[in-house]
């Protein structure tokens, strides 16, 4: 987490802590505003504010030349503006203020007429929220003059308002009189256009015509369908008769024409008579009989005569004599065929006539919607023109009536009275208000200073920065409320170490909680080797390591405390160990491991580190080998490491253990260092077992009642 993105969130307890931390600048901010308010009231000369109220009659319908509106009403010129705001500007205009100054002969300190700007500095005009009421106030050292100025200003405004409205009425009348002839001409043009449209298109009632046309189309379509059915039946009957006759339609007509000719009928009768006699004689005589030959010759002549007459009737046609021989049945069939053909022709003619009528009806029906639309448009134009004309006539009568009277859209609802109390008497409200604002300012100052402070100030800050599992909150061991020895390292330096830490203290509770929580940091088993790390020095890492080792020894774990800080070791001072051998000498091979280990209490041994004034280059492989050897000898190994941001050794040594305990102390640790060490730990292979917050003063207060 970077400094830029670190945002603090406060609960009520932290709110109190912030105010306590920055009480001095907050107190200065709190006192400053009430002090300034008192000084202002003390130094200010008494002034009086006279106030009056007027009601502005607002009608938001239309302008004077509009319809259904009160004469003299105020027009709203903008959609999102209150029209009364315009009247506020008029009240402060040069015209109204100048008339007031001239009416009262107001003068400044030099004896000159009061300027408009000076008048405005003492004038207040306020629109009361949710109403059309304007409150007018004027401040002056003379209460009577203040009231007089307000009342005069209202009179000047009303006079100006009446004059403006009267002028508006006159202009409205002139405008309407100018518009009336044009409106009348528009009505006449609309009437003429509508009449011509009806005449040109033969329109009487379009709605009735549309309904009648629809009905007529349906009827004609039904008739046409019926006639087509009849025509189909007639054609089928013709085909059947033609097949019975065995003639084509053309031959049937030819036969009918020939058979109906008298000459053809006589010739045909003679031919049939000769054929009959010839058949009789052929039955009686041989073919070469003179009688048979004579009849045969006569038959040939008659056939030639009949052919000649047929050619005369039908030039270029050859008809069979058999076709001309009409029996009664054949005659009836021909008659029926001819009649059916006539019926078919009649039906065809009727269908053609109906189709023509249908086309005309469809054409009319197709133009009816457009005619209706145009007709409605012309009617709307006429209606609009008539409405405008009638409205102008009505408006003209209203304006003519208004022209003969005074029109004013404002009235006084509360004249200004002489004020009896000066504004300085508002101290009872001003000072508490200043105190309230001062309190808010004090809080803002305290929190602003706290936000600008990049140091880590509380346990909550530490938890938010690291987001590790909380193992314990260790109280400030330097406090004396519950720890009478008043020594920073009292647990490690008291006389009987077998009973350390001291029972029934917040510190002992914290270290017991730390030891217990460490046993549950891993699901399978408790960590054997534990590194105690911190970002910076003076965060209490050494104290936490020493007292954690004491707690584990008291819980019957064979425990070894290793001072892994090769540059600034402290554990030998904590445990008051002498000698000149330690971890550094073991790593350099100057002494054996067992000779360097010291026993300080039951179940607790120390492998100190003694610096002899020279820089060491630790052999990490040798240290790993030593750590492996010690793991076979002890149940718990606590490794005190150098600060992570001060030396690279801290991270390397911590990476060789089963896990590391992060120690952070608010007030010592800052946000930047916390972000750096958090980033380092996230990128390393160090297993973080959890977080210990050290040096918490609030922890002592929290447990005080119980441990006493």
Buried (B, 14 or more C-beta within 10 A) or exposed (E): BEEEEBEBEBEEEBEEBBBEBBEEEBBEBBEBBBEEBBEEBEEEEEBBBBBBBBBBEBBEEEBBBBBEBBBBBBBBEEEEEBBBBBBBEBBBBEEBBBBBBEBBEBEEEEEEEBBBEBBEEBBBBEBEEEEBBBBBBBBBEEBEBBBBBBBBBBBBBBEBBBEBBBEBBEEBBEBBEEBBEEBBEBBEEBBEBBEEBBEEBEBEEBEEBBEEBEEBBEEBBEBBEBBBEBBEBBBEBBEBBBEEBEBEBEBBBBBBBBBEBEBBBEBBEBBEEBBEBBEEBBEEBEEEBEEBEEBBEBBEEBBEBBBEBBEEBEEEEEBEBEBBEBEEEBEEBBEBBBBBBEBBEBBBEBBEEBEEBBEEBBEBBEEBEEBBEBBEEBEEBBEEBBEBBEBBEEBBEBBEEBBEEEBBBBEBEBBBBEBEEBBBEEBEEBBEBBBEBBBEBBBEBBBEBBEEBEBBBBBBBBBBBBEBBBBBBBBBBEBEBBBEEEEBBBBBBBEEBEEBBBEEBBBBBBBBBBBEBBEEBEEEEBBBBBBBBBBBBEBBBBBBBBBBBBBBBBBEBBBBBBBBBBBBBBBBBBBEBEEEBBBBBBBEEEBEBEEBBBEBBEBBBBBBBBBEEEEBEBBBEEBBEBBEEBBEEBBBBBBBBBBBBBBEBBBBBBBBBBBBBBBBBBBBBBBBBBBBBBEBBEEBEBBBBBBBBBBBBBBBBEBEEEBE
